[in-house]
Amino acid sequence: MQTCHRKLSLAGRTLIAVMLGVSGLAKYASIDFTAGYVASEGLPLDTPYALLLGSLELALGVAIGAGFKLRASALLAAVYLFALNLALHRFLSVAPEFQFAQQILFMKNLSIIGGLLFVAGSGSPERRPR
């Protein structure tokens, strides 16, 4: 049972890490688009903020994937994603034709936050004594 738990935990953590890493790299690859989206939401310093978002997501993805300070990394990622969710996916304040798409993005991020909180709460099973 412990082996199964360890493998599943590692697989879940890896998927979260890949999602964060790819998302961070995508922000770099399309920095103008990301900066434009940030600006459209009324946030200041659009390009520096977009670079910060990409850097943070990439760093957190690597940290979670490597198991580096796993609980703290997962908790920081959850707090970051929660703040990002509130700032960028305000589905109740957008035009009606965009509400559903923004609500889906908001709920998707809530699911990821739930997974990150689970990782933060359980830590790394690889480091637990058998």
Z-matrix of the N, CA and C atoms (Angstrom, degrees):
N
C 1 1.454
C 2 1.526 1 111.08
N 3 1.341 2 116.83 1 -41.51
C 4 1.459 3 120.06 2 179.28
C 5 1.526 4 111.30 3 -60.40
N 6 1.350 5 116.56 4 -41.45
C 7 1.463 6 120.70 5 -179.12
C 8 1.521 7 110.46 6 -61.92
N 9 1.314 8 116.97 7 -43.34
C 10 1.470 9 121.31 8 178.95
C 11 1.533 10 109.80 9 -62.57
N 12 1.338 11 116.38 10 -44.30
C 13 1.457 12 120.63 11 179.16
C 14 1.524 13 110.74 12 -60.31
N 15 1.314 14 117.24 13 -43.74
C 16 1.462 15 121.81 14 -179.63
C 17 1.522 16 110.98 15 -62.98
N 18 1.316 17 116.61 16 -44.49
C 19 1.466 18 120.30 17 -178.78
C 20 1.521 19 111.71 18 -66.65
N 21 1.320 20 116.63 19 -43.52
C 22 1.466 21 119.98 20 179.52
C 23 1.528 22 111.12 21 -66.06
N 24 1.315 23 116.25 22 -40.66
C 25 1.461 24 120.14 23 178.04
C 26 1.527 25 111.10 24 -62.42
N 27 1.315 26 116.09 25 -44.04
C 28 1.466 27 120.54 26 178.49
C 29 1.526 28 111.05 27 -64.08
N 30 1.332 29 116.88 28 -40.78
C 31 1.468 30 120.57 29 179.39
C 32 1.529 31 110.60 30 -63.91
N 33 1.328 32 117.21 31 -45.64
C 34 1.463 33 120.52 32 179.15
C 35 1.512 34 112.39 33 -63.34
N 36 1.322 35 115.68 34 -44.05
C 37 1.458 36 120.74 35 178.63
C 38 1.531 37 110.94 36 -62.61
N 39 1.320 38 116.25 37 -39.61
C 40 1.461 39 121.10 38 179.05
C 41 1.524 40 110.97 39 -63.99
N 42 1.314 41 116.95 40 -42.39
C 43 1.473 42 120.19 41 179.14
C 44 1.532 43 111.39 42 -63.95
N 45 1.324 44 116.91 43 -41.07
C 46 1.464 45 119.86 44 177.02
C 47 1.529 46 109.87 45 -63.83
N 48 1.338 47 116.46 46 -42.02
C 49 1.466 48 120.99 47 -179.85
C 50 1.525 49 111.08 48 -63.44
N 51 1.322 50 116.72 49 -42.55
C 52 1.469 51 120.54 50 179.03
C 53 1.527 52 109.94 51 -63.10
N 54 1.324 53 116.67 52 -44.19
C 55 1.466 54 120.26 53 179.63
C 56 1.526 55 111.13 54 -59.71
N 57 1.339 56 116.88 55 -45.96
C 58 1.467 57 119.75 56 179.68
C 59 1.525 58 111.35 57 -66.34
N 60 1.328 59 116.92 58 -43.38
C 61 1.462 60 120.54 59 -179.43
C 62 1.513 61 112.46 60 -63.37
N 63 1.318 62 116.84 61 -46.69
C 64 1.472 63 120.81 62 179.53
C 65 1.530 64 110.15 63 -64.41
N 66 1.316 65 116.93 64 -40.45
C 67 1.457 66 120.39 65 179.12
C 68 1.532 67 110.83 66 -63.77
N 69 1.326 68 116.63 67 -41.53
C 70 1.460 69 120.05 68 177.43
C 71 1.512 70 112.17 69 -63.99
N 72 1.333 71 116.69 70 -44.67
C 73 1.468 72 120.65 71 178.58
C 74 1.523 73 111.54 72 -64.53
N 75 1.332 74 116.45 73 -37.42
C 76 1.464 75 120.21 74 178.90
C 77 1.527 76 111.34 75 -63.90
N 78 1.320 77 116.42 76 -34.82
C 79 1.466 78 119.34 77 177.86
C 80 1.527 79 110.37 78 -65.29
N 81 1.330 80 116.76 79 -38.45
C 82 1.471 81 120.21 80 175.97
C 83 1.523 82 111.25 81 -67.40
N 84 1.328 83 116.53 82 -43.06
C 85 1.467 84 121.22 83 -176.77
C 86 1.525 85 111.91 84 -64.99
N 87 1.321 86 116.42 85 -29.89
C 88 1.470 87 120.08 86 -179.84
C 89 1.526 88 109.21 87 -126.80
N 90 1.331 89 115.40 88 54.33
C 91 1.461 90 120.80 89 -174.28
C 92 1.526 91 112.17 90 -60.49
N 93 1.334 92 117.94 91 -35.16
C 94 1.468 93 120.05 92 178.95
C 95 1.528 94 111.13 93 -65.60
N 96 1.333 95 116.16 94 -41.69
C 97 1.466 96 120.24 95 178.00
C 98 1.531 97 110.17 96 -64.25
N 99 1.339 98 115.78 97 -46.38
C 100 1.469 99 120.25 98 -179.19
C 101 1.523 100 110.50 99 -61.57
N 102 1.345 101 116.77 100 -44.84
C 103 1.465 102 120.85 101 178.88
C 104 1.525 103 110.68 102 -62.57
N 105 1.325 104 116.80 103 -39.32
C 106 1.461 105 120.54 104 177.65
C 107 1.513 106 112.03 105 -63.68
N 108 1.330 107 116.44 106 -39.95
C 109 1.468 108 120.49 107 178.40
C 110 1.525 109 110.28 108 -66.00
N 111 1.332 110 116.05 109 -43.87
C 112 1.463 111 120.87 110 177.80
C 113 1.529 112 109.80 111 -59.42
N 114 1.328 113 117.18 112 -45.95
C 115 1.465 114 121.65 113 179.80
C 116 1.524 115 111.27 114 -63.86
N 117 1.336 116 116.86 115 -38.15
C 118 1.473 117 119.97 116 -178.83
C 119 1.527 118 112.08 117 -66.03
N 120 1.325 119 116.61 118 -20.77
C 121 1.464 120 120.72 119 177.86
C 122 1.525 121 111.86 120 -91.66
N 123 1.350 122 116.22 121 4.59
C 124 1.451 123 120.62 122 175.13
C 125 1.519 124 115.16 123 82.06
N 126 1.325 125 117.25 124 14.30
C 127 1.460 126 120.04 125 178.86
C 128 1.525 127 110.10 126 -86.14
N 129 1.319 128 117.33 127 142.81
C 130 1.468 129 120.42 128 -178.33
C 131 1.532 130 111.69 129 -77.46
N 132 1.319 131 116.14 130 168.31
C 133 1.473 132 123.14 131 174.88
C 134 1.529 133 111.43 132 50.97
N 135 1.314 134 116.34 133 56.67
C 136 1.460 135 121.04 134 -171.00
C 137 1.535 136 114.45 135 -54.84
N 138 1.328 137 119.19 136 -50.88
C 139 1.470 138 120.11 137 -178.12
C 140 1.527 139 112.02 138 -69.51
N 141 1.342 140 120.16 139 -47.78
C 142 1.466 141 118.22 140 176.44
C 143 1.532 142 112.61 141 -59.89
N 144 1.320 143 116.56 142 -37.91
C 145 1.460 144 120.73 143 178.97
C 146 1.525 145 109.85 144 -65.78
N 147 1.321 146 117.47 145 -41.96
C 148 1.469 147 120.96 146 178.44
C 149 1.529 148 110.79 147 -62.90
N 150 1.324 149 117.19 148 -40.95
C 151 1.469 150 120.83 149 176.76
C 152 1.521 151 111.18 150 -64.58
N 153 1.321 152 116.88 151 -39.39
C 154 1.456 153 121.16 152 177.32
C 155 1.526 154 110.90 153 -63.12
N 156 1.333 155 116.41 154 -43.74
C 157 1.464 156 120.35 155 178.53
C 158 1.524 157 110.92 156 -59.42
N 159 1.337 158 116.32 157 -47.91
C 160 1.457 159 120.38 158 179.81
C 161 1.516 160 112.06 159 -61.62
N 162 1.321 161 116.91 160 -43.70
C 163 1.467 162 121.37 161 -179.69
C 164 1.522 163 111.22 162 -63.85
N 165 1.315 164 116.09 163 -44.57
C 166 1.464 165 120.60 164 -178.68
C 167 1.529 166 110.94 165 -64.33
N 168 1.319 167 116.90 166 -45.03
C 169 1.463 168 119.65 167 -179.95
C 170 1.526 169 111.32 168 -64.13
N 171 1.309 170 116.95 169 -42.48
C 172 1.460 171 120.58 170 178.93
C 173 1.529 172 110.71 171 -63.74
N 174 1.326 173 116.97 172 -47.25
C 175 1.469 174 120.91 173 -179.41
C 176 1.526 175 111.79 174 -63.08
N 177 1.321 176 116.77 175 -43.06
C 178 1.469 177 119.65 176 179.57
C 179 1.528 178 111.28 177 -67.57
N 180 1.325 179 116.68 178 -36.99
C 181 1.461 180 119.70 179 176.91
C 182 1.525 181 111.67 180 -62.35
N 183 1.322 182 116.46 181 -44.71
C 184 1.467 183 120.66 182 178.61
C 185 1.528 184 110.11 183 -64.34
N 186 1.335 185 116.76 184 -44.31
C 187 1.470 186 120.50 185 -178.83
C 188 1.532 187 111.24 186 -62.35
N 189 1.312 188 117.02 187 -45.60
C 190 1.469 189 120.39 188 -179.21
C 191 1.520 190 110.19 189 -67.49
N 192 1.318 191 117.01 190 -42.84
C 193 1.459 192 120.26 191 178.76
C 194 1.518 193 112.70 192 -61.68
N 195 1.330 194 116.54 193 -38.02
C 196 1.462 195 121.25 194 -179.16
C 197 1.526 196 112.20 195 -83.65
N 198 1.320 197 116.70 196 -10.62
C 199 1.460 198 119.95 197 -177.79
C 200 1.516 199 112.85 198 76.48
N 201 1.332 200 117.08 199 18.83
C 202 1.458 201 121.70 200 -179.12
C 203 1.519 202 110.20 201 -75.14
N 204 1.336 203 116.27 202 119.60
C 205 1.474 204 120.46 203 -178.37
C 206 1.525 205 108.78 204 42.31
N 207 1.328 206 115.10 205 55.13
C 208 1.467 207 122.16 206 -167.91
C 209 1.521 208 113.46 207 -55.36
N 210 1.311 209 117.30 208 -49.21
C 211 1.473 210 119.08 209 -178.43
C 212 1.522 211 111.24 210 -61.02
N 213 1.322 212 116.59 211 -46.43
C 214 1.465 213 120.52 212 -179.23
C 215 1.528 214 111.09 213 -66.64
N 216 1.337 215 117.08 214 -41.73
C 217 1.468 216 120.52 215 179.53
C 218 1.520 217 111.39 216 -63.03
N 219 1.321 218 116.52 217 -43.93
C 220 1.468 219 120.65 218 -179.92
C 221 1.526 220 110.96 219 -66.46
N 222 1.314 221 116.71 220 -40.41
C 223 1.464 222 120.09 221 178.91
C 224 1.523 223 110.82 222 -66.37
N 225 1.331 224 117.13 223 -42.80
C 226 1.467 225 120.63 224 177.04
C 227 1.531 226 110.52 225 -61.82
N 228 1.326 227 117.13 226 -41.44
C 229 1.465 228 120.69 227 178.52
C 230 1.532 229 110.57 228 -63.81
N 231 1.335 230 117.50 229 -39.15
C 232 1.467 231 120.84 230 179.10
C 233 1.528 232 110.92 231 -65.52
N 234 1.324 233 117.05 232 -43.71
C 235 1.470 234 121.09 233 179.02
C 236 1.525 235 109.83 234 -64.39
N 237 1.337 236 116.05 235 -44.86
C 238 1.467 237 121.18 236 178.34
C 239 1.531 238 110.59 237 -58.09
N 240 1.322 239 116.07 238 -49.58
C 241 1.462 240 120.11 239 -176.72
C 242 1.530 241 111.38 240 -66.32
N 243 1.318 242 117.23 241 -34.43
C 244 1.461 243 120.65 242 176.99
C 245 1.530 244 110.41 243 -64.08
N 246 1.344 245 116.08 244 -46.71
C 247 1.466 246 120.20 245 178.59
C 248 1.526 247 110.79 246 -63.13
N 249 1.328 248 116.13 247 -42.74
C 250 1.466 249 120.86 248 178.76
C 251 1.521 250 110.37 249 -61.95
N 252 1.311 251 116.30 250 -41.34
C 253 1.455 252 121.82 251 178.98
C 254 1.528 253 110.93 252 -59.26
N 255 1.327 254 116.23 253 -46.75
C 256 1.463 255 120.13 254 -179.79
C 257 1.524 256 111.84 255 -66.23
N 258 1.333 257 116.82 256 -34.59
C 259 1.465 258 120.38 257 -176.87
C 260 1.523 259 113.10 258 -79.86
N 261 1.336 260 117.56 259 -36.24
C 262 1.467 261 119.55 260 -169.84
C 263 1.528 262 115.71 261 -111.61
N 264 1.304 263 118.38 262 -12.79
C 265 1.470 264 119.19 263 -177.29
C 266 1.524 265 111.27 264 -125.58
N 267 1.310 266 115.70 265 57.02
C 268 1.465 267 122.12 266 -179.40
C 269 1.525 268 108.96 267 -84.30
N 270 1.310 269 115.41 268 77.06
C 271 1.461 270 120.24 269 -170.63
C 272 1.522 271 114.01 270 -65.62
N 273 1.312 272 118.00 271 -21.73
C 274 1.466 273 119.11 272 179.55
C 275 1.523 274 112.87 273 -80.99
N 276 1.329 275 116.98 274 -13.46
C 277 1.464 276 119.00 275 -176.82
C 278 1.527 277 113.27 276 -110.25
N 279 1.323 278 117.72 277 11.15
C 280 1.466 279 119.89 278 177.91
C 281 1.520 280 109.56 279 -102.22
N 282 1.313 281 115.33 280 169.09
C 283 1.465 282 120.62 281 178.64
C 284 1.533 283 109.25 282 -59.13
N 285 1.320 284 116.87 283 146.31
C 286 1.461 285 120.49 284 -175.83
C 287 1.535 286 114.76 285 -52.07
N 288 1.322 287 117.31 286 -34.56
C 289 1.467 288 118.86 287 -178.07
C 290 1.539 289 112.49 288 -71.45
N 291 1.328 290 118.04 289 -13.99
C 292 1.464 291 121.75 290 179.08
C 293 1.527 292 113.02 291 -106.34
N 294 1.339 293 116.92 292 -6.50
C 295 1.462 294 120.05 293 -175.39
C 296 1.522 295 112.94 294 -61.01
N 297 1.314 296 117.70 295 -44.88
C 298 1.464 297 120.38 296 -175.94
C 299 1.522 298 111.09 297 -63.94
N 300 1.331 299 117.68 298 -44.96
C 301 1.472 300 120.67 299 179.52
C 302 1.527 301 110.55 300 -63.32
N 303 1.321 302 117.55 301 -42.53
C 304 1.466 303 120.24 302 179.15
C 305 1.526 304 111.55 303 -67.60
N 306 1.324 305 116.15 304 -35.35
C 307 1.466 306 119.55 305 177.93
C 308 1.533 307 110.66 306 -66.54
N 309 1.323 308 117.57 307 -39.80
C 310 1.463 309 121.11 308 176.81
C 311 1.528 310 110.11 309 -61.61
N 312 1.344 311 117.66 310 -45.66
C 313 1.460 312 121.03 311 178.30
C 314 1.528 313 111.10 312 -62.17
N 315 1.315 314 116.73 313 -41.22
C 316 1.465 315 121.58 314 178.46
C 317 1.527 316 110.61 315 -61.37
N 318 1.331 317 116.54 316 -48.41
C 319 1.469 318 121.18 317 -178.50
C 320 1.532 319 111.72 318 -67.49
N 321 1.333 320 117.05 319 -36.86
C 322 1.466 321 120.71 320 175.90
C 323 1.515 322 109.84 321 -59.53
N 324 1.323 323 115.95 322 -44.92
C 325 1.459 324 119.46 323 178.98
C 326 1.520 325 111.97 324 -65.60
N 327 1.330 326 118.00 325 -35.83
C 328 1.465 327 119.91 326 175.40
C 329 1.532 328 110.55 327 -61.15
N 330 1.322 329 117.17 328 -38.81
C 331 1.468 330 120.55 329 177.36
C 332 1.516 331 110.92 330 -63.18
N 333 1.320 332 116.57 331 -43.25
C 334 1.473 333 120.99 332 178.77
C 335 1.527 334 109.71 333 -64.69
N 336 1.323 335 117.13 334 -40.96
C 337 1.461 336 121.13 335 177.49
C 338 1.524 337 109.73 336 -59.68
N 339 1.331 338 116.51 337 -42.24
C 340 1.463 339 120.23 338 176.99
C 341 1.521 340 111.91 339 -59.40
N 342 1.321 341 117.18 340 -43.59
C 343 1.459 342 120.82 341 177.24
C 344 1.522 343 111.93 342 -63.72
N 345 1.326 344 116.51 343 -41.06
C 346 1.467 345 120.72 344 178.52
C 347 1.525 346 111.16 345 -65.17
N 348 1.318 347 117.45 346 -39.93
C 349 1.461 348 120.21 347 177.47
C 350 1.519 349 110.70 348 -65.86
N 351 1.317 350 116.61 349 -36.10
C 352 1.467 351 120.04 350 176.27
C 353 1.525 352 110.03 351 -63.56
N 354 1.326 353 117.41 352 -44.42
C 355 1.469 354 121.37 353 177.28
C 356 1.528 355 109.83 354 -62.04
N 357 1.338 356 116.84 355 -44.57
C 358 1.467 357 120.28 356 -179.82
C 359 1.525 358 111.12 357 -62.31
N 360 1.314 359 116.39 358 -37.91
C 361 1.462 360 120.09 359 -179.36
C 362 1.511 361 114.53 360 -74.50
N 363 1.320 362 116.98 361 -33.71
C 364 1.474 363 119.53 362 -176.11
C 365 1.511 364 113.23 363 -96.11
N 366 1.319 365 117.49 364 -20.99
C 367 1.459 366 119.51 365 179.53
C 368 1.518 367 112.18 366 69.77
N 369 1.314 368 115.78 367 -157.00
C 370 1.455 369 121.62 368 -175.68
C 371 1.517 370 111.43 369 -101.74
N 372 1.333 371 117.74 370 114.42
C 373 1.471 372 119.00 371 179.08
C 374 1.530 373 112.08 372 -68.10
N 375 1.327 374 118.04 373 -18.60
C 376 1.455 375 120.52 374 178.94
C 377 1.521 376 111.56 375 -66.18
N 378 1.308 377 117.12 376 -23.58
C 379 1.464 378 120.90 377 -176.71
C 380 1.521 379 113.34 378 -99.25
N 381 1.315 380 117.10 379 -1.45
C 382 1.465 381 119.45 380 179.28
C 383 1.520 382 109.57 381 -82.32
N 384 1.314 383 116.60 382 145.40
C 385 1.471 384 118.65 383 176.55
C 386 1.526 385 109.91 384 -66.48
N 387 1.288 386 115.52 385 147.37
C 388 1.481 387 119.84 386 -179.07
C 389 1.488 388 111.95 387 -82.98
